[in-house]
């Protein structure tokens, strides 16, 4: 058994792969980053990210299938949120790692990442 397989199970590997799949598309990554701030309706997310409502619906279905977001009825609409609060923290940490790799991306105090 290699050190990598000794510390990760098939379940852990699948979970990381699902997150990687979600983040591999800029729209899905944008949805997750937006939901990191607050729950939102699909139409508001579509407007914020500049995509059609159909495109947003498809991406939200993908994120639901990955187990990363969930929705609750809100009148005639649905309100989406991250499925786990730890995901918001993980995305924030990922943003810090990304900024370290590209230090000019954000200059300290004015950063809202």
C-alpha positions in Angstrom: 0.0 0.0 0.0 1.4 3.4 -0.9 1.3 6.4 1.5 -1.4 8.0 -0.6 -3.7 5.0 -0.5 -3.1 4.5 3.2 -4.5 7.9 4.0 -7.4 8.2 1.5 -10.3 6.0 0.9 -12.3 5.6 -2.3 -15.0 7.7 -0.6 -12.5 10.5 0.1 -11.1 10.3 -3.4 -14.6 10.5 -4.9 -15.5 13.5 -2.8 -12.4 15.4 -3.9 -13.1 14.4 -7.5 -16.7 15.8 -7.2 -15.4 19.1 -5.9 -12.8 19.2 -8.7 -15.5 18.6 -11.3 -17.6 21.4 -9.8 -14.6 23.8 -9.8 -13.6 22.8 -13.4 -16.2 25.1 -14.9 -16.0 28.9 -14.4 -19.8 29.2 -14.0 -20.0 26.5 -11.4 -17.0 27.9 -9.5 -18.7 31.3 -9.6 -21.9 29.8 -8.2 -20.0 28.2 -5.3 -18.1 31.5 -4.6 -21.4 33.5 -4.7 -23.1 31.0 -2.3 -20.1 31.3 0.0 -21.4 34.8 0.8 -25.1 34.0 1.1 -28.0 31.8 -0.2 -29.4 33.0 -3.5 -32.2 32.4 -6.0 -31.2 31.0 -9.4 -32.4 34.0 -11.3 -30.2 36.3 -9.1 -27.2 34.0 -9.6 -27.8 34.0 -13.4 -27.9 37.8 -13.5 -24.8 38.1 -11.2 -22.8 35.7 -13.4 -24.2 36.8 -16.7 -25.6 33.5 -17.9 -29.1 32.4 -19.0 -31.5 31.0 -16.5 -31.4 27.7 -18.4 -27.6 27.6 -18.1 -27.9 28.4 -14.4 -30.5 25.6 -14.0 -28.1 23.1 -15.6 -25.2 24.1 -13.5 -27.2 24.0 -10.2 -28.4 20.5 -11.1 -24.8 19.5 -11.5 -23.8 21.0 -8.2 -26.8 19.3 -6.5 -25.8 16.0 -8.1 -22.3 16.5 -6.6 -23.8 17.1 -3.2 -22.4 20.6 -3.0 -25.5 22.7 -2.9 -29.1 22.2 -1.8 -32.3 24.1 -2.2 -35.3 25.0 -0.1 -38.7 26.2 -1.4 -39.1 29.9 -1.1 -42.6 30.7 -2.3 -42.7 29.9 -6.0 -38.9 29.9 -6.2 -36.1 27.9 -4.7 -33.3 29.3 -2.5 -29.9 27.7 -3.0 -27.2 27.4 -0.4 -24.0 25.5 0.1 -24.8 22.0 1.4 -22.2 22.2 4.1 -20.9 25.2 5.9 -17.4 23.7 5.8 -17.4 24.2 2.0 -17.5 28.0 2.5 -14.4 27.8 4.7 -12.7 25.4 2.2 -13.4 27.8 -0.7 -12.0 30.7 1.3 -8.8 28.7 2.0 -8.6 27.7 -1.7 -8.8 31.4 -2.6 -5.9 32.1 -0.3 -3.9 29.3 -1.9 -4.7 30.6 -5.3 -3.7 34.2 -4.3 -0.4 32.9 -3.0 0.2 31.2 -6.4 -0.7 34.5 -8.1 0.2 37.2 -5.6 -0.6 40.2 -7.8 -4.3 39.0 -8.0 -5.2 40.8 -4.8 -3.4 43.5 -3.0 -4.2 43.1 0.7 -6.7 45.5 2.3 -8.9 46.1 -0.7 -9.3 42.3 -1.3 -12.7 40.9 -0.8 -11.8 37.3 -1.6 
